[in-house]
Amino acid sequence: MSARHGSIQLYSTCPQSKDVGPADYLRTVAEHARWSEAAGCAGMLVYTDNGLVDPWLVAQTVLTGTERLMPLVAVQPVYMHPYTAAKMVASLGFLHGRRVALNMLAGGFINDLLALGDATPHDARYERTVEYTRIIRALLEGSGAVTFEGKHYRTDKLSMAVRLPAGLQPEILISGSSEAGMQAAQAIGATAIRYPKPAEEEVGAADFPDMPLGIRVGIVARPSVEEAWRVAHERFPATRQGAVMHRVAMSVSDSVWHRELSSLNDQPDGGESPYWLGPFHHYKTFCPYLVGSYQAVGRELARYLSKGYRTVILDIAPDEAEYEHIGAAFDAAALVEAA
């Protein structure tokens, strides 16, 4: 894969600290960041939740180990004041002369939020994230002291001494699989990221004009359908334990996209559609996968692209070689688009 996919904003995903030992984690992050940059990705998503190391510290490792890759830092409003988040962005820009991107969260696992003393309902959390993001933007734009009066936040002549260098304003992304998420994306001018249904069932730019759209998917593509499915099943074996863990996770989540994907029937393995929810239904990952030949996956990608999805967040790649296979699928999608 390379920068030839210039009309598409590609993000990889950073491995999670819960899956890698402490002695190896920093090396693993740096390694994946280099792979992502070499593959032409614009940035790399860094997760956050109650069970992971701090994403801002991981972002520092991404910046020091690459030349241009943007950390896409997941920002949970419950964890820090918007002033602190804005100061993190400005500080990283000041120290490294580099941009970061922000993946604004509203939260999904209820038990994590309750443990932090937060019982805010789903839609109200998106309202809170809108206020949070507006304060961050105002602080980073440096147009003067920020006075803000909202339902969830209040500031009075708030300003930052650390200024973000010119040209380093962050990209803003937010989950857009619920009505509240789409409204939030529109309110803050963010790219709405959807955990998509099969392309033929998905909404698109015609439904949300003037709103940048993206999808989060995993890809297993190979020269043949048979090889792709063999690799997919080896990487994500179906287990009873995984199915049970998925049901438990869904019981403590009020996320709309969790419910929507859980309600979908999985496509037959190796069937005409490359769309696959096996890893999601067995608690291996939290996004759909596209599995098949380069041409089959490319056709499905092209359907999403034709609907206006120009940002793609990939799932965690197992190794550097996987990016070549993913790149071949995007090459196939480009041929479909050009036809």
Backbone hydrogen bonds in HBPLUS format (Angstrom, degrees):
<---DONOR---> <-ACCEPTOR-->    atom                        ^
c    i                          cat <-CA-CA->   ^        H-A-AA   ^      H-
h    n   atom  resd res      DA  || num        DHA   H-A  angle D-A-AA Bond
n    s   type  num  typ     dist DA aas  dist angle  dist       angle   num
A0008-ILE N   A0005-HIS O   3.09 MM   3  5.70 162.7  2.12 119.9 125.2     1
A0009-GLN N   A0310-ARG O   2.80 MM 301  6.19 163.3  1.83 161.7 164.5     2
A0312-VAL N   A0009-GLN O   2.91 MM 303  6.26 160.0  1.95 156.1 160.2     3
A0042-ALA N   A0010-LEU O   2.76 MM  32  5.60 146.4  1.87 150.0 159.9     4
A0011-TYR N   A0312-VAL O   2.91 MM 301  6.25 158.8  1.95 159.2 159.6     5
A0314-LEU N   A0011-TYR O   2.76 MM 303  6.04 168.5  1.77 167.1 163.1     6
A0012-SER N   A0043-GLY O   2.98 MM  31  6.47 155.1  2.04 147.1 147.7     7
A0045-LEU N   A0012-SER O   2.82 MM  33  6.13 166.4  1.84 145.8 141.3     8
A0014-CYS N   A0045-LEU O   2.80 MM  31  5.85 172.3  1.81 166.7 165.9     9
A0019-ASP N   A0016-GLN O   3.01 MM   3  5.56 158.6  2.05 115.4 122.2    10
A0020-VAL N   A0017-SER O   3.39 MM   3  5.31 162.0  2.42 101.1 106.2    11
A0024-ASP N   A0021-GLY O   3.04 MM   3  5.51 145.1  2.16 112.8 122.7    12
A0025-TYR N   A0021-GLY O   3.04 MM   4  5.95 125.0  2.36 151.6 167.1    13
A0028-THR N   A0024-ASP O   2.94 MM   4  6.08 155.0  2.00 152.7 160.7    14
A0029-VAL N   A0025-TYR O   2.87 MM   4  6.16 161.1  1.91 161.4 165.6    15
A0030-ALA N   A0026-LEU O   3.04 MM   4  6.24 170.7  2.05 151.9 154.1    16
A0031-GLU N   A0027-ARG O   2.93 MM   4  6.07 154.1  2.00 145.9 153.5    17
A0032-HIS N   A0028-THR O   2.96 MM   4  6.17 168.9  1.97 154.7 156.7    18
A0033-ALA N   A0029-VAL O   2.90 MM   4  6.08 152.3  1.98 150.0 158.5    19
A0034-ARG N   A0030-ALA O   3.03 MM   4  6.26 156.3  2.09 145.7 151.1    20
A0035-TRP N   A0031-GLU O   2.99 MM   4  6.33 161.6  2.03 152.1 157.3    21
A0036-SER N   A0032-HIS O   2.92 MM   4  6.07 161.6  1.96 146.6 151.6    22
A0037-GLU N   A0033-ALA O   2.97 MM   4  6.19 162.6  2.00 150.8 155.2    23
A0038-ALA N   A0034-ARG O   2.91 MM   4  6.08 166.9  1.93 153.8 157.5    24
A0039-ALA N   A0035-TRP O   2.95 MM   4  6.12 140.1  2.11 144.0 155.0    25
A0041-CYS N   A0036-SER O   3.04 MM   5  5.41 158.8  2.08 160.5 153.8    26
A0040-GLY N   A0037-GLU O   3.07 MM   3  5.28 159.1  2.12 106.9 113.5    27
A0070-MET N   A0042-ALA O   2.99 MM  28  6.20 167.9  2.00 135.8 139.8    28
A0044-MET N   A0070-MET O   2.82 MM  26  6.28 145.8  1.94 155.0 160.1    29
A0072-LEU N   A0044-MET O   2.77 MM  28  5.45 172.8  1.77 134.8 132.8    30
A0046-VAL N   A0072-LEU O   2.83 MM  26  5.84 160.0  1.87 151.2 146.4    31
A0074-ALA N   A0046-VAL O   3.07 MM  28  6.00 152.0  2.15 164.0 164.1    32
A0052-LEU N   A0049-ASP O   3.30 MM   3  5.67 172.6  2.31 122.0 120.8    33
A0058-VAL N   A0054-ASP O   3.32 MM   4  6.68 152.8  2.40 144.5 152.2    34
A0059-ALA N   A0055-PRO O   2.81 MM   4  6.03 151.7  1.89 144.0 152.2    35
A0060-GLN N   A0056-TRP O   3.17 MM   4  6.42 143.4  2.32 135.1 143.2    36
A0061-THR N   A0058-VAL O   3.00 MM   3  5.20 120.3  2.37 100.7 115.3    37
A0062-VAL N   A0058-VAL O   3.05 MM   4  6.48 153.2  2.12 150.2 158.2    38
A0063-LEU N   A0059-ALA O   2.97 MM   4  6.25 158.7  2.02 152.8 157.6    39
A0064-THR N   A0060-GLN O   3.04 MM   4  6.25 158.9  2.08 148.9 154.2    40
A0065-GLY N   A0061-THR O   3.10 MM   4  6.10 134.3  2.32 141.1 151.6    41
A0101-ALA N   A0071-PRO O   2.85 MM  30  6.07 175.6  1.85 155.4 155.6    42
A0073-VAL N   A0101-ALA O   2.85 MM  28  6.17 142.9  1.99 158.4 147.0    43
A0103-ASN N   A0073-VAL O   2.86 MM  30  5.74 173.1  1.86 135.0 137.0    44
A0075-VAL N   A0103-ASN O   2.93 MM  28  5.94 163.4  1.95 142.0 143.9    45
A0105-LEU N   A0075-VAL O   2.96 MM  30  5.77 157.0  2.01 163.1 156.6    46
A0079-TYR N   A0076-GLN O   2.91 MM   3  5.68 151.9  1.99 126.5 133.8    47
A0084-THR N   A0081-HIS O   2.96 MM   3  5.32 121.6  2.31 107.3 121.1    48
A0085-ALA N   A0081-HIS O   3.20 MM   4  6.63 156.5  2.25 152.4 159.0    49
A0086-ALA N   A0082-PRO O   2.92 MM   4  6.09 164.3  1.95 150.0 154.3    50
A0087-LYS N   A0083-TYR O   2.87 MM   4  6.06 153.2  1.94 146.0 153.9    51
A0088-MET N   A0084-THR O   2.95 MM   4  6.19 144.5  2.07 143.5 152.8    52
A0089-VAL N   A0085-ALA O   3.11 MM   4  6.48 160.2  2.15 151.9 155.7    53
A0090-ALA N   A0086-ALA O   2.95 MM   4  6.22 167.5  1.97 152.7 156.1    54
A0091-SER N   A0087-LYS O   2.78 MM   4  5.81 152.7  1.85 142.5 150.7    55
A0092-LEU N   A0088-MET O   2.95 MM   4  6.13 163.1  1.98 152.5 156.1    56
A0093-GLY N   A0089-VAL O   2.99 MM   4  6.19 156.6  2.05 147.3 154.3    57
A0094-PHE N   A0090-ALA O   2.84 MM   4  6.00 152.9  1.92 144.8 152.5    58
A0095-LEU N   A0091-SER O   2.85 MM   4  6.01 161.1  1.88 150.8 155.5    59
A0096-HIS N   A0092-LEU O   2.92 MM   4  5.80 156.2  1.98 144.2 150.4    60
A0097-GLY N   A0093-GLY O   2.73 MM   4  4.70 137.5  1.90 126.0 135.1    61
A0102-LEU N   A0171-GLU O   2.81 MM  69  6.14 164.6  1.84 157.1 160.4    62
A0173-LEU N   A0102-LEU O   2.82 MM  71  6.12 162.3  1.85 168.0 168.9    63
A0104-MET N   A0173-LEU O   2.78 MM  69  6.10 149.9  1.87 169.3 159.7    64
A0254-ASP N   A0108-GLY O   3.17 MM 146  5.76 147.2  2.28 151.9 157.9    65
A0112-ASP N   A0109-PHE O   3.12 MM   3  5.62 127.1  2.41 110.0 122.2    66
A0113-LEU N   A0109-PHE O   3.37 MM   4  6.79 157.7  2.42 150.7 156.7    67
A0110-ILE N   A0252-VAL O   2.74 MM 142  5.55 141.2  1.89 147.8 159.8    68
A0114-LEU N   A0110-ILE O   2.82 MM   4  6.08 164.4  1.84 161.1 166.2    69
A0115-ALA N   A0111-ASN O   2.96 MM   4  5.99 150.5  2.05 141.0 148.3    70
A0116-LEU N   A0113-LEU O   3.00 MM   3  5.14 136.2  2.20  99.2 111.9    71
A0118-ASP N   A0113-LEU O   2.88 MM   5  5.11 163.9  1.90 143.1 139.9    72
A0117-GLY N   A0114-LEU O   2.89 MM   3  4.84 159.3  1.94 104.6 109.8    73
A0125-ARG N   A0121-PRO O   2.96 MM   4  6.20 137.6  2.14 151.1 163.9    74
A0125-ARG N   A0122-HIS O   3.09 MM   3  5.29 130.6  2.35  99.4 112.5    75
A0126-TYR N   A0123-ASP O   3.14 MM   3  5.27 125.4  2.45  96.8 110.0    76
A0127-GLU N   A0123-ASP O   3.16 MM   4  6.58 151.5  2.25 143.7 151.6    77
A0128-ARG N   A0124-ALA O   2.92 MM   4  6.19 152.3  1.99 144.1 151.6    78
A0129-THR N   A0125-ARG O   2.91 MM   4  6.18 151.5  1.99 141.7 149.5    79
A0130-VAL N   A0126-TYR O   2.97 MM   4  6.24 148.3  2.07 147.0 154.9    80
A0131-GLU N   A0127-GLU O   3.21 MM   4  6.57 163.3  2.24 149.6 152.3    81
A0132-TYR N   A0128-ARG O   2.91 MM   4  6.13 165.2  1.94 153.5 158.2    82
A0133-THR N   A0129-THR O   2.89 MM   4  6.01 161.6  1.93 148.3 152.3    83
A0134-ARG N   A0130-VAL O   2.99 MM   4  6.20 157.6  2.05 151.4 157.6    84
A0135-ILE N   A0131-GLU O   3.10 MM   4  6.39 153.4  2.17 151.8 158.0    85
A0136-ILE N   A0132-TYR O   3.11 MM   4  6.42 160.4  2.15 147.4 152.9    86
A0137-ARG N   A0133-THR O   2.88 MM   4  6.10 169.1  1.89 156.0 158.5    87
A0138-ALA N   A0134-ARG O   2.99 MM   4  6.11 162.8  2.02 144.0 148.9    88
A0139-LEU N   A0135-ILE O   2.99 MM   4  6.16 160.9  2.02 152.1 156.9    89
A0140-LEU N   A0136-ILE O   2.94 MM   4  6.16 161.9  1.97 155.5 160.5    90
A0141-GLU N   A0137-ARG O   2.88 MM   4  6.01 147.5  1.99 151.0 159.5    91
A0142-GLY N   A0139-LEU O   3.24 MM   3  5.37 143.4  2.38  97.6 107.9    92
A0146-VAL N   A0158-LEU O   2.57 MM  12  4.74 169.6  1.58 135.3 138.2    93
A0158-LEU N   A0146-VAL O   2.93 MM  12  4.74 166.9  1.95 125.0 121.3    94
A0148-PHE N   A0155-THR O   3.00 MM   7  4.96 151.1  2.09 119.1 127.0    95
A0155-THR N   A0148-PHE O   2.86 MM   7  4.96 155.3  1.92 134.9 142.1    96
A0150-GLY N   A0153-TYR O   2.87 MM   3  5.24 146.2  1.99 164.8 175.7    97
A0168-LEU N   A0165-PRO O   3.32 MM   3  6.01 143.9  2.46 143.8 142.6    98
A0191-THR N   A0172-ILE O   3.00 MM  19  6.41 164.0  2.02 151.3 150.4    99
A0174-ILE N   A0191-THR O   3.03 MM  17  6.31 152.6  2.11 165.4 162.4   100
A0193-ILE N   A0174-ILE O   2.82 MM  19  5.92 168.1  1.84 150.2 154.3   101
A0176-GLY N   A0193-ILE O   2.66 MM  17  5.06 170.1  1.67 132.9 132.6   102
A0182-MET N   A0178-SER O   2.96 MM   4  6.28 157.0  2.02 152.2 157.7   103
A0183-GLN N   A0179-GLU O   2.97 MM   4  6.18 157.7  2.02 148.6 154.7   104
A0184-ALA N   A0180-ALA O   2.96 MM   4  6.14 151.2  2.04 141.6 149.8   105
A0185-ALA N   A0181-GLY O   2.89 MM   4  6.14 158.3  1.93 148.2 154.0   106
A0186-GLN N   A0182-MET O   3.04 MM   4  6.27 159.6  2.08 146.8 151.6   107
A0187-ALA N   A0183-GLN O   2.97 MM   4  6.15 152.4  2.05 143.2 151.2   108
A0188-ILE N   A0184-ALA O   3.07 MM   4  6.30 147.9  2.17 152.9 159.5   109
A0189-GLY N   A0185-ALA O   2.89 MM   4  5.68 112.1  2.36 139.4 154.5   110
A0190-ALA N   A0185-ALA O   2.90 MM   5  4.70 151.2  1.98 137.4 141.8   111
A0192-ALA N   A0212-PRO O   2.98 MM  20  6.40 155.8  2.04 158.7 151.8   112
A0214-GLY N   A0192-ALA O   2.85 MM  22  5.98 145.4  1.97 155.3 147.7   113
A0194-ARG N   A0214-GLY O   2.81 MM  20  6.14 165.2  1.83 140.5 141.6   114
A0216-ARG N   A0194-ARG O   3.04 MM  22  6.35 141.0  2.19 154.9 156.1   115
A0201-GLU N   A0198-PRO O   2.81 MM   3  5.51 150.5  1.89 124.3 133.5   116
A0202-GLU N   A0199-ALA O   3.17 MM   3  5.16 152.1  2.25 102.0 110.4   117
A0207-ASP N   A0204-GLY O   2.89 MM   3  5.47 142.4  2.03 113.6 124.0   118
A0208-PHE N   A0204-GLY O   3.21 MM   4  6.56 137.7  2.40 140.1 152.1   119
A0205-ALA N   A0307-LYS O   2.65 MM 102  5.74 162.6  1.67 154.3 160.6   120
A0310-ARG N   A0213-LEU O   3.13 MM  97  6.35 132.0  2.38 150.7 148.9   121
A0215-ILE N   A0311-THR O   2.91 MM  96  6.42 146.9  2.02 152.9 157.8   122
A0313-ILE N   A0215-ILE O   2.86 MM  98  6.28 164.8  1.88 156.8 162.1   123
A0217-VAL N   A0313-ILE O   3.06 MM  96  6.41 142.4  2.20 149.7 161.0   124
A0218-GLY N   A0288-PRO O   2.88 MM  70  6.25 158.0  1.93 148.6 155.8   125
A0290-LEU N   A0218-GLY O   2.87 MM  72  6.24 147.5  1.98 142.2 150.0   126
A0220-VAL N   A0290-LEU O   2.94 MM  70  6.25 168.0  1.96 160.6 161.4   127
A0292-GLY N   A0220-VAL O   3.18 MM  72  6.72 152.9  2.25 159.6 164.0   128
A0222-ARG N   A0292-GLY O   3.19 MM  70  6.52 150.1  2.29 142.7 151.4   129
A0294-TYR N   A0222-ARG O   3.04 MM  72  5.74 121.5  2.40 143.4 148.0   130
A0228-ALA N   A0224-SER O   3.14 MM   4  6.35 161.2  2.18 147.7 153.0   131
A0229-TRP N   A0225-VAL O   3.03 MM   4  6.31 164.1  2.06 157.4 160.4   132
A0230-ARG N   A0226-GLU O   3.03 MM   4  6.21 150.7  2.12 144.2 152.7   133
A0231-VAL N   A0227-GLU O   2.99 MM   4  6.23 165.5  2.01 154.4 157.2   134
A0232-ALA N   A0228-ALA O   2.90 MM   4  6.11 159.4  1.94 148.4 154.9   135
A0233-HIS N   A0229-TRP O   2.97 MM   4  6.08 163.6  2.00 147.7 150.8   136
A0234-GLU N   A0230-ARG O   3.05 MM   4  6.22 150.3  2.14 145.3 153.7   137
A0235-ARG N   A0231-VAL O   2.94 MM   4  6.12 152.6  2.02 149.6 157.0   138
A0236-PHE N   A0232-ALA O   2.86 MM   4  5.94 153.4  1.93 147.5 155.3   139
A0243-ALA N   A0239-THR O   3.13 MM   4  6.43 155.7  2.19 146.2 152.2   140
A0244-VAL N   A0240-ARG O   3.00 MM   4  6.29 156.8  2.05 152.6 158.7   141
A0245-MET N   A0241-GLN O   2.93 MM   4  6.17 161.3  1.96 150.8 156.0   142
A0246-HIS N   A0242-GLY O   2.93 MM   4  6.14 149.2  2.02 144.6 153.0   143
A0247-ARG N   A0243-ALA O   3.10 MM   4  6.40 158.8  2.15 145.0 149.7   144
A0248-VAL N   A0244-VAL O   2.98 MM   4  6.29 158.8  2.03 152.9 158.8   145
A0249-ALA N   A0245-MET O   2.90 MM   4  6.07 162.9  1.93 147.7 152.5   146
A0250-MET N   A0246-HIS O   2.92 MM   4  6.15 159.8  1.96 153.4 158.7   147
A0251-SER N   A0247-ARG O   3.09 MM   4  6.25 138.3  2.27 138.3 149.0   148
A0251-SER N   A0248-VAL O   3.07 MM   3  5.12 126.4  2.37  95.3 109.7   149
A0252-VAL N   A0249-ALA O   3.19 MM   3  5.47 148.2  2.29 103.7 112.6   150
A0253-SER N   A0250-MET O   3.40 MM   3  5.15 161.2  2.44 105.1 103.4   151
A0259-ARG N   A0255-SER O   3.27 MM   4  6.57 161.6  2.30 145.4 149.1   152
A0260-GLU N   A0256-VAL O   2.87 MM   4  6.13 162.0  1.90 153.5 159.2   153
A0261-LEU N   A0257-TRP O   2.96 MM   4  5.98 171.8  1.97 147.9 150.3   154
A0262-SER N   A0258-HIS O   2.97 MM   4  6.04 156.4  2.03 144.6 152.1   155
A0263-SER N   A0259-ARG O   3.02 MM   4  6.15 137.5  2.21 143.0 153.1   156
A0263-SER N   A0260-GLU O   3.24 MM   3  5.27 131.0  2.49  94.3 106.8   157
A0264-LEU N   A0261-LEU O   3.16 MM   3  5.31 150.4  2.26 102.8 111.5   158
A0271-GLY N   A0268-PRO O   2.98 MM   3  5.29 153.2  2.05 137.8 134.3   159
A0291-VAL N   A0274-PRO O   2.78 MM  17  4.71 161.7  1.81 127.5 131.9   160
A0276-TRP N   A0289-TYR O   2.75 MM  13  5.03 149.9  1.84 158.3 158.4   161
A0289-TYR N   A0276-TRP O   2.84 MM  13  5.03 162.2  1.87 154.8 159.5   162
A0280-PHE N   A0277-LEU O   3.08 MM   3  5.21 116.7  2.49 102.2 118.0   163
A0281-HIS N   A0277-LEU O   2.87 MM   4  6.08 166.2  1.89 166.9 170.9   164
A0282-HIS N   A0278-GLY O   3.10 MM   4  6.22 126.1  2.41 144.8 158.2   165
A0284-LYS N   A0279-PRO O   2.76 MM   5  4.81 163.8  1.78 162.2 157.9   166
A0283-TYR N   A0280-PHE O   3.28 MM   3  5.28 159.1  2.33 112.5 110.1   167
A0297-VAL N   A0293-SER O   2.95 MM   4  6.11 178.4  1.95 164.7 164.9   168
A0298-GLY N   A0294-TYR O   2.82 MM   4  5.78 149.5  1.91 138.1 148.2   169
A0299-ARG N   A0295-GLN O   2.88 MM   4  6.08 151.1  1.97 144.3 150.8   170
A0300-GLU N   A0296-ALA O   3.21 MM   4  6.53 158.6  2.26 145.1 150.0   171
A0301-LEU N   A0297-VAL O   2.87 MM   4  6.14 162.5  1.90 155.0 160.2   172
A0302-ALA N   A0298-GLY O   2.84 MM   4  6.00 156.0  1.90 146.4 153.5   173
A0303-ARG N   A0299-ARG O   3.08 MM   4  6.39 142.0  2.23 141.0 150.3   174
A0303-ARG N   A0300-GLU O   3.16 MM   3  5.14 123.7  2.50  93.5 107.4   175
A0304-TYR N   A0300-GLU O   3.24 MM   4  6.65 155.8  2.30 148.4 153.6   176
A0305-LEU N   A0301-LEU O   2.87 MM   4  6.17 165.6  1.89 156.8 161.3   177
A0306-SER N   A0302-ALA O   2.82 MM   4  5.94 151.1  1.90 144.2 151.7   178
A0307-LYS N   A0304-TYR O   2.99 MM   3  5.21 140.6  2.15 101.8 113.7   179
A0309-TYR N   A0304-TYR O   3.28 MM   5  5.71 164.1  2.31 141.6 138.5   180
A0308-GLY N   A0305-LEU O   2.98 MM   3  5.23 160.6  2.02 110.1 114.1   181
A0322-GLU N   A0319-ASP O   3.28 MM   3  5.71 143.3  2.42 105.3 114.3   182
A0323-TYR N   A0320-GLU O   3.11 MM   3  5.87 149.7  2.21 119.3 125.6   183
A0324-GLU N   A0321-ALA O   3.06 MM   3  5.57 141.5  2.21 111.5 121.3   184
A0326-ILE N   A0322-GLU O   2.99 MM   4  6.33 159.6  2.03 151.9 158.1   185
A0327-GLY N   A0323-TYR O   2.81 MM   4  5.90 154.8  1.88 140.7 148.1   186
A0328-ALA N   A0324-GLU O   2.99 MM   4  6.24 145.9  2.11 140.4 148.9   187
A0329-ALA N   A0325-HIS O   3.17 MM   4  6.53 147.5  2.28 143.5 151.4   188
A0329-ALA N   A0326-ILE O   3.12 MM   3  5.18 120.9  2.49  95.6 109.9   189
A0330-PHE N   A0326-ILE O   3.06 MM   4  6.47 153.5  2.13 149.3 156.6   190
A0331-ASP N   A0327-GLY O   2.85 MM   4  6.13 148.0  1.95 145.7 155.3   191
A0332-ALA N   A0328-ALA O   3.02 MM   4  6.27 152.2  2.10 140.7 147.7   192
A0333-ALA N   A0329-ALA O   2.95 MM   4  6.28 147.5  2.05 141.0 150.5   193
A0334-ALA N   A0330-PHE O   2.89 MM   4  6.15 152.1  1.97 146.8 153.7   194
A0335-LEU N   A0331-ASP O   3.08 MM   4  6.42 148.3  2.19 145.5 153.5   195
A0336-VAL N   A0332-ALA O   3.13 MM   4  6.46 151.1  2.22 144.3 151.6   196
A0337-GLU N   A0333-ALA O   2.92 MM   4  6.25 161.2  1.96 152.2 157.3   197
A0338-ALA N   A0334-ALA O   2.94 MM   4  6.08 148.8  2.03 142.7 151.1   198
A0339-ALA N   A0335-LEU O   3.08 MM   4  6.15 127.4  2.37 136.7 148.7   199
A0339-ALA N   A0336-VAL O   3.20 MM   3  5.23 139.6  2.38  97.3 108.5   200
